[in-house]
Amino acid sequence: MKFLSERNIDADRIKQALRWISTINSQAQQAHLRSLKAKGTGQWFLDAHEFKQWVEKSGQPLFCPGIPGAGKTMMVSGVVDHLETLVSASETDFNLACIYCDYKTGNLRSNAEILGEMVRQLVQRNDQLAGPLLLLYDDHMERKTYPTLEELCGALKSTLSYHTVVYLVIDALDEISQNKRRTLMDTLFRLQTETSSVRLIVTSRPLPDVVAKFKDAPTLEIHASQEDVDTVVSTGLEGFRAPMNAEYREKVRQCITKTASGL
């Protein structure tokens, strides 16, 4: 990998720039989701042919639709943990950025801030790639402004170009307003087309505009498998405080598992 060496990489300046470019705490979100995820769930997704093809080969994005309650966000947390392992085991030219969209805050953030968070995550993993970020930081700090979407897209594209593979994970795209979602999808598709290193995976409810955008992309639907539901229910019953004999516990497990209907 080639590193940006034309700028003096100063650790303090990088820390300041990382704090400035994004206030989104994706690592805290991932840690919280990891603590909630039942051990052993979601393996069917990691074993799916579509996911393995996406991990191993660049090209088209992978679209993962799912109905509300299907477990899309929990599945993404498992995917991120899996990709973290791959990135850690690789040379330094592999990287990863994940955005968890949230309807409570999603429409308070601009698309530029979402791209800024991607830049932050990539640089945080490898501060030798901080050149594009520092250029923005030096320019805008003097004027007390924030970069435009096009400026962030350019910085992200420059950062991506120094990698062989970068996994970009976007969860719950449907939780962003339609106009903002359309612009973000166009931007992500442009990055996918113009930068050979990008491997984009997106989860969303199957909204018409999202489905239409990904109509030519490989699709892997997210649902709660019977095995996963059974594991989650069994784990929950183990921590149930009220006394419950083994026979009744088994009846409860079977009843909930059978009526889950993919949720």
C-alpha positions in Angstrom: 0.0 0.0 0.0 1.1 3.5 -0.8 0.6 6.1 2.0 0.0 9.8 1.7 3.4 11.2 2.6 3.1 14.7 1.2 1.8 16.1 4.5 3.3 16.1 8.0 1.3 13.5 9.8 0.9 14.8 13.4 -0.9 12.6 15.9 -2.6 15.5 17.7 -3.8 17.1 14.5 -5.2 13.8 13.4 -7.1 13.3 16.7 -8.5 16.9 16.4 -9.5 16.2 12.8 -11.2 12.9 13.7 -13.3 14.6 16.4 -14.2 17.4 14.0 -15.2 15.4 11.0 -17.8 13.3 12.8 -19.7 13.1 16.1 -21.3 9.8 15.2 -20.1 7.0 17.6 -20.4 3.9 15.4 -18.0 1.9 17.6 -20.3 2.4 20.6 -23.3 1.3 18.6 -21.5 -1.8 17.5 -20.3 -2.6 21.0 -23.9 -2.2 22.3 -25.3 -4.5 19.5 -22.6 -7.1 20.1 -23.7 -7.3 23.8 -27.3 -8.0 22.8 -26.6 -10.5 20.1 -27.3 -14.1 21.1 -24.2 -16.3 20.5 -24.3 -18.5 17.5 -27.1 -16.6 15.6 -26.8 -15.4 12.1 -24.3 -18.0 10.9 -26.7 -18.9 8.0 -26.1 -15.4 6.6 -22.3 -15.7 6.7 -22.5 -19.1 5.1 -24.8 -17.9 2.2 -23.3 -18.1 -1.3 -24.3 -14.5 -2.0 -22.5 -13.1 1.0 -19.4 -15.2 0.4 -19.3 -14.0 -3.2 -19.6 -10.4 -2.1 -16.8 -10.7 0.5 -14.4 -12.4 -2.0 -15.1 -10.4 -5.2 -15.4 -6.8 -6.0 -18.1 -5.5 -8.3 -21.8 -5.1 -7.5 -23.2 -4.2 -4.1 -25.1 -6.7 -2.0 -28.7 -5.7 -1.2 -30.2 -7.2 2.0 -33.9 -6.4 2.4 -36.0 -7.5 5.4 -39.3 -6.8 6.9 -39.5 -4.8 10.2 -38.4 -7.1 13.1 -36.5 -9.5 10.9 -33.3 -8.8 12.7 -31.5 -6.7 10.1 -29.5 -4.6 12.5 -28.5 -7.5 14.7 -27.4 -9.4 11.5 -25.3 -6.4 10.5 -23.6 -6.4 13.9 -22.5 -10.0 13.2 -21.4 -9.1 9.7 -19.3 -6.3 11.0 -17.6 -8.6 13.6 -16.9 -11.1 10.8 -15.4 -8.4 8.5 -13.4 -7.0 11.4 -11.7 -10.4 11.7 -11.0 -10.4 7.9 -9.6 -6.9 8.0 -7.4 -7.6 11.1 -6.0 -10.8 9.4 -5.2 -9.0 6.2 -2.5 -6.7 5.2 -3.0 -3.0 5.8 -4.7 -2.5 2.5 -8.1 -3.9 3.8 -10.4 -1.6 5.7 -14.0 -1.3 6.9 -16.6 1.4 7.7 -20.1 0.8 9.0 -23.1 3.2 9.4 -26.1 2.4 11.5 -28.9 4.6 10.3 -31.5 5.6 13.0 -34.8 7.3 12.3 -34.5 9.2 15.6 -31.3 11.0 14.5 -30.9 10.0 10.8 -32.7 13.1 9.5 -30.8 15.4 11.8 -27.6 14.4 10.0 -26.6 15.4 6.5 -25.3 13.0 4.0 -22.0 14.9 4.2 -21.8 13.9 7.9 -22.4 10.3 7.0 -19.5 10.3 4.5 -17.5 12.1 7.1 -18.1 9.3 9.6 -16.9 6.8 6.9 -13.7 8.8 6.5 -13.2 8.9 10.2 -13.5 5.2 10.6 -11.1 4.4 7.8 -8.5 6.9 9.1 -8.9 5.8 12.6 -7.9 2.3 11.6 -4.8 3.6 9.7 -3.7 7.2 10.5 -1.2 7.1 7.6 -4.2 7.7 5.4 -5.1 11.0 7.1 -3.9 13.2 4.2 -7.4 13.9 2.6 -8.9 14.5 6.0 -6.2 16.9 7.1 -6.6 18.9 3.9 -10.3 19.4 4.7 -9.6 20.1 8.4 -7.0 22.8 7.7 -9.2 24.5 5.1 -12.5 24.5 7.0 -11.2 25.1 10.5 -9.9 28.5 9.5 -13.4 29.4 8.0 -15.3 27.6 10.8 -17.3 25.7 8.1 -18.0 22.0 7.4 -17.2 20.3 4.1 -19.9 19.9 1.4 -21.1 16.6 0.2 -18.9 16.8 -2.9 -15.8 17.7 -0.8 -16.5 14.7 1.5 -17.1 12.4 -1.4 -13.7 13.5 -2.9 -11.9 12.9 0.4 -13.5 9.5 0.8 -12.7 8.6 -2.8 -9.1 9.6 -2.2 -8.9 7.5 1.0 -10.5 4.5 -0.7 -8.1 4.6 -3.6 -5.2 3.6 -1.2 -6.9 0.3 -0.4 -7.3 -3.1 -2.2 -10.6 -3.8 -0.4 -12.9 -1.5 1.7 -16.1 -3.0 3.1 -18.8 -0.2 3.3 -21.7 -1.4 5.5 -25.0 0.6 5.6 -27.7 -0.6 7.9 -31.4 0.5 7.8 -31.1 2.8 4.8 -34.9 3.1 4.9 -34.7 5.1 8.1 -33.4 8.1 6.2 -35.9 10.4 4.5 -36.6 9.7 0.9 -34.8 12.7 -0.6 -31.7 12.3 1.5 -31.8 8.5 0.9 -31.9 9.0 -2.9 -28.8 11.3 -2.8 -26.9 9.0 -0.5 -27.7 6.0 -2.7 -26.5 7.9 -5.8 -23.3 8.8 -4.0 -22.6 5.3 -2.8 -23.2 3.8 -6.3 -20.8 6.4 -7.7 -18.1 5.4 -5.2 -18.8 1.8 -6.1 -18.4 2.5 -9.8 -15.4 4.8 -9.6 -13.4 3.0 -6.9 -12.5 -0.6 -7.5 -11.8 -1.3 -3.8 -15.4 -0.7 -2.6 -17.6 -3.5 -1.5 -20.9 -2.1 -0.5 -23.6 -4.0 1.5 -26.9 -2.3 2.4 -29.9 -3.4 4.5 -33.3 -1.8 4.3 -37.0 -2.5 4.4 -38.1 -3.3 0.9 -39.3 0.2 0.0 -40.0 0.7 -3.7 -37.3 3.3 -4.3 -34.7 1.3 -2.6 -35.7 -2.0 -4.3 -35.6 -0.1 -7.7 -32.2 1.2 -7.1 -30.8 -2.2 -6.3 -32.8 -4.1 -8.9 -29.7 -5.3 -10.7 -27.7 -6.1 -7.6 -27.4 -9.5 -5.9 -30.0 -9.8 -3.1 -29.8 -11.8 0.1 -33.0 -11.4 2.2 -32.7 -11.1 5.9 -35.1 -13.1 8.0 -35.1 -14.7 11.4 -34.3 -18.4 10.8 -36.0 -21.0 13.0 -32.6 -21.9 14.5 -31.8 -18.3 15.4 -35.3 -17.7 16.9 -34.9 -20.9 18.9 -31.5 -19.8 20.2 -32.7 -16.4 21.2 -35.8 -17.8 23.0 -33.7 -20.5 24.8 -31.2 -17.9 25.9 -34.0 -15.6 27.1 -35.6 -18.5 29.1 -32.3 -19.3 30.8 -32.4 -15.8 32.4 -36.1 -15.9 33.3 -36.4 -15.1 36.9 -39.8 -16.7 37.7 -39.6 -20.4 38.5 -40.4 -22.6 35.5 -40.2 -26.4 35.3 -38.5 -28.0 32.4 -41.6 -29.3 30.7 -43.3 -25.9 30.8 -40.1 -24.2 29.6 -40.0 -26.4 26.6 -43.6 -25.7 25.7 -43.0 -22.0 25.9 -39.9 -22.3 23.7 -41.7 -24.3 21.1 -44.8 -22.0 21.1 -42.7 -18.8 20.6 -40.5 -20.4 18.0 -43.4 -21.6 15.9 -45.3 -18.3 16.0 -42.3 -16.0 15.3 -43.0 -16.0 11.5 -39.5 -14.7 10.6 -39.4 -12.0 13.3 
